[in-house]
């Protein structure tokens, strides 16, 4: 009887478990996967992570891609989705504030003040494409603030997302690059500089419930889970600020 009851409980859990499709900005992929694992443990539901540049995901959503939740790397695109009728009003909230870092796979190349950006012998600087990636916008703002943009402009290599910008640097295809701090938190070696927040506008990353997930309890549960201490601990561990 006890075995039958246990089997019945497992069957009910399997039947009731749901999947939620989550579009995730490239900088947040690893934390999102860790949050999704904790979410599954807590609820039995599965969050399916689809990564990409925020601008690319925004375009896909506005053209009918069936994502249920969007974790953007900015606040503007979730706002625009709500305004355009693609997302649920009042569901937006800031789940993390990103930090920009200058990184090189070469030890000793990046200094503690970012002075490497003014070296005349610097050949390549990787950034995410500012047209689609908020971290790319922050990188441009930083270079302009430092008075280095004009000299660096011919040396800039743009990745389709912050993930590709990081790959350029990690593989040595670019000498240095602006990446998300979350991408290098667990990376050993190399050299890095955490860019002061005063050098660019805040990278306020917002989540929003999309219309495709408006009637899905699992989608709403995932957004609620993002606000829990368990999720916030994970997010903080990857180097994000919490507001």
C-alpha positions as CSV (number, residue, x, y, z in Angstrom):
1,X,0.0,0.0,0.0
2,X,2.8,2.4,0.9
3,X,4.6,1.5,-2.3
4,X,1.5,2.1,-4.3
5,X,0.9,5.5,-2.6
6,X,4.5,6.5,-3.3
7,X,4.2,5.5,-6.9
8,X,0.9,7.4,-7.2
9,X,2.5,10.5,-5.7
10,X,5.4,10.3,-8.2
11,X,3.0,9.8,-11.1
12,X,0.9,12.9,-10.1
13,X,4.1,15.0,-9.7
14,X,5.3,13.9,-13.2
15,X,1.9,14.7,-14.8
16,X,1.6,18.1,-13.0
17,X,5.2,19.2,-13.8
18,X,5.4,21.8,-16.5
19,X,7.9,23.3,-18.8
20,X,8.4,27.1,-19.2
21,X,10.3,28.6,-22.1
22,X,12.7,31.4,-21.0
23,X,14.5,33.7,-23.3
24,X,17.7,34.8,-21.6
25,X,20.2,37.5,-22.3
26,X,23.6,36.0,-23.1
27,X,25.4,37.4,-20.1
28,X,23.0,35.7,-17.7
29,X,23.0,32.2,-19.2
30,X,25.1,30.4,-16.5
31,X,23.2,32.0,-13.6
32,X,19.9,31.2,-15.4
33,X,20.8,27.6,-15.7
34,X,21.7,27.4,-12.0
35,X,18.5,29.2,-11.1
36,X,16.6,26.8,-13.4
37,X,18.1,23.8,-11.6
38,X,17.1,25.2,-8.2
39,X,13.6,26.0,-9.6
40,X,13.2,22.4,-10.8
41,X,14.3,21.1,-7.4
42,X,11.8,23.4,-5.6
43,X,8.8,23.0,-7.9
44,X,9.3,20.0,-10.2
45,X,8.8,22.4,-13.2
46,X,11.5,22.8,-15.9
47,X,12.8,26.1,-17.2
48,X,14.1,25.7,-20.8
49,X,16.8,28.3,-21.3
50,X,17.2,29.9,-24.8
51,X,20.1,32.3,-24.9
52,X,20.9,35.3,-27.2
53,X,21.6,39.0,-27.4
54,X,18.8,41.0,-25.8
55,X,18.1,42.8,-29.1
56,X,17.9,39.5,-31.1
57,X,15.6,38.0,-28.5
58,X,13.4,41.1,-28.5
59,X,13.1,40.8,-32.3
60,X,12.2,37.2,-32.1
61,X,9.5,37.8,-29.4
62,X,8.0,40.7,-31.4
63,X,7.8,38.4,-34.4
64,X,5.9,35.7,-32.5
65,X,8.5,33.5,-31.0
66,X,6.7,31.5,-28.3
67,X,8.9,32.3,-25.3
68,X,6.9,32.7,-22.0
69,X,9.5,34.7,-20.0
70,X,12.1,37.2,-21.0
71,X,15.2,37.9,-18.9
72,X,16.7,40.9,-20.7
73,X,20.0,42.6,-20.1
74,X,18.3,46.0,-20.0
75,X,15.0,47.6,-18.9
76,X,14.2,49.3,-22.2
77,X,13.3,46.1,-24.2
78,X,10.9,44.7,-21.5
79,X,9.3,48.1,-21.3
80,X,8.9,48.2,-25.1
81,X,7.4,44.7,-25.1
82,X,4.8,45.7,-22.5
83,X,4.0,48.9,-24.5
84,X,3.7,46.9,-27.7
85,X,1.3,44.3,-26.2
86,X,3.8,41.5,-26.3
87,X,4.2,41.2,-22.5
88,X,2.1,41.5,-19.4
89,X,1.9,44.9,-17.8
90,X,3.0,45.1,-14.1
91,X,5.1,42.0,-14.4
92,X,8.4,43.7,-15.0
93,X,11.0,43.8,-12.3
94,X,14.8,44.2,-12.0
95,X,16.3,40.8,-11.3
96,X,19.9,41.9,-11.4
97,X,22.2,44.8,-12.1
98,X,25.1,43.7,-14.3
99,X,28.8,44.7,-14.0
100,X,31.1,45.3,-16.9
101,X,34.7,44.0,-16.9
102,X,37.7,44.5,-19.1
103,X,39.3,41.1,-19.6
104,X,42.3,39.5,-21.3
105,X,43.4,35.8,-21.3
106,X,46.9,37.1,-21.0
107,X,48.1,37.6,-17.4
108,X,49.3,41.1,-16.6
109,X,47.9,42.8,-19.7
110,X,44.9,44.4,-18.2
111,X,45.8,46.8,-15.4
112,X,43.8,47.9,-12.4
113,X,42.8,51.3,-13.9
114,X,42.1,50.3,-17.5
115,X,45.1,52.2,-18.8
116,X,45.7,49.4,-21.3
117,X,43.0,51.0,-23.4
118,X,45.3,53.9,-24.2
119,X,48.3,51.8,-25.2
120,X,49.1,52.6,-28.9
121,X,50.3,49.0,-29.5
122,X,46.9,47.5,-28.6
123,X,45.6,45.7,-31.6
124,X,42.1,44.5,-30.9
125,X,39.3,45.1,-28.4
126,X,36.2,42.9,-28.4
127,X,32.8,44.2,-27.4
128,X,29.3,43.0,-27.8
129,X,27.4,44.7,-30.7
130,X,25.8,47.8,-29.1
131,X,22.9,47.5,-31.5
132,X,21.7,44.4,-29.8
133,X,23.6,44.1,-26.5
134,X,23.4,46.4,-23.5
135,X,26.9,45.4,-22.4
136,X,28.1,46.7,-25.8
137,X,26.5,50.0,-25.1
138,X,28.1,50.1,-21.7
139,X,31.5,49.3,-23.3
140,X,31.2,52.2,-25.7
141,X,30.1,54.6,-23.0
142,X,33.2,53.5,-20.9
143,X,35.6,54.1,-23.8
144,X,34.1,57.5,-24.5
145,X,34.2,58.5,-20.8
146,X,37.9,57.5,-20.7
147,X,38.6,59.5,-23.9
148,X,39.8,56.4,-25.7
149,X,37.0,55.7,-28.1
150,X,38.3,57.5,-31.2
151,X,41.7,55.9,-31.0
152,X,40.1,52.4,-30.3
153,X,37.3,52.5,-32.9
154,X,39.4,51.0,-35.7
155,X,40.5,48.2,-33.3
156,X,37.0,47.2,-32.1
157,X,35.8,43.7,-33.0
158,X,32.0,43.3,-32.4
159,X,30.5,40.0,-31.2
160,X,26.9,39.2,-32.0
161,X,26.4,38.9,-28.3
162,X,28.4,39.3,-25.1
163,X,28.9,35.5,-25.2
164,X,30.7,35.9,-28.6
165,X,32.7,38.9,-27.3
166,X,33.9,36.7,-24.5
167,X,34.9,33.9,-26.9
168,X,36.9,36.3,-28.9
169,X,39.0,37.1,-25.8
170,X,39.1,33.7,-24.3
171,X,40.5,32.2,-27.5
172,X,43.0,34.9,-28.1
173,X,41.3,36.2,-31.2
174,X,41.1,39.6,-29.4
175,X,43.8,40.8,-27.0
176,X,41.3,42.3,-24.6
177,X,37.5,42.7,-24.4
178,X,34.7,44.1,-22.5
179,X,32.7,41.2,-21.0
180,X,30.1,40.6,-18.2
181,X,31.7,40.1,-14.9
182,X,29.5,37.0,-14.5
183,X,31.3,35.4,-17.4
184,X,34.7,35.5,-15.7
185,X,33.8,35.0,-12.0
186,X,34.9,31.3,-12.1
187,X,37.6,31.8,-14.7
188,X,41.1,31.5,-13.4
189,X,44.2,33.3,-14.7
190,X,44.3,36.1,-17.3
191,X,43.9,39.7,-16.2
192,X,40.9,41.8,-15.6
193,X,39.5,45.2,-14.4
194,X,36.1,45.6,-12.9
195,X,34.8,48.8,-14.7
196,X,33.6,51.4,-12.2
197,X,29.9,51.9,-12.5
198,X,30.4,55.7,-12.8
199,X,31.8,55.1,-16.3
200,X,28.6,53.9,-17.8
201,X,24.8,53.9,-17.3
202,X,23.6,51.2,-14.9
203,X,23.0,47.8,-16.6
204,X,19.6,47.2,-15.1
205,X,18.5,43.8,-16.1
206,X,14.7,43.3,-16.1
207,X,12.5,40.2,-16.4
208,X,9.0,40.3,-17.9
209,X,6.1,37.8,-18.4
210,X,5.3,37.4,-22.0
211,X,1.9,37.0,-23.5
212,X,2.6,33.4,-24.4
213,X,3.1,32.7,-20.7
214,X,0.3,34.8,-19.3
215,X,-1.9,31.8,-18.5
216,X,0.9,29.4,-17.6
217,X,1.3,29.0,-13.8
218,X,4.8,27.6,-14.3
219,X,5.9,30.8,-16.1
220,X,4.5,33.0,-13.3
221,X,6.1,30.6,-10.7
222,X,9.5,31.0,-12.4
223,X,9.3,34.8,-12.2
224,X,8.3,34.5,-8.6
225,X,11.2,32.1,-7.9
226,X,13.6,34.7,-9.3
227,X,12.7,36.9,-6.3
228,X,13.4,34.3,-3.7
229,X,16.4,34.3,-1.4
230,X,17.6,31.0,-3.1
231,X,17.6,32.6,-6.5
232,X,19.1,35.9,-5.3
233,X,21.9,34.1,-3.7
234,X,22.8,32.4,-7.0
235,X,22.5,35.7,-8.9
236,X,24.8,37.4,-6.4
237,X,27.3,34.6,-6.5
238,X,27.8,35.3,-10.2
239,X,28.8,38.9,-9.5
240,X,25.6,40.8,-10.0
241,X,24.3,43.5,-7.8
242,X,20.8,43.2,-6.4
243,X,18.4,46.1,-6.0
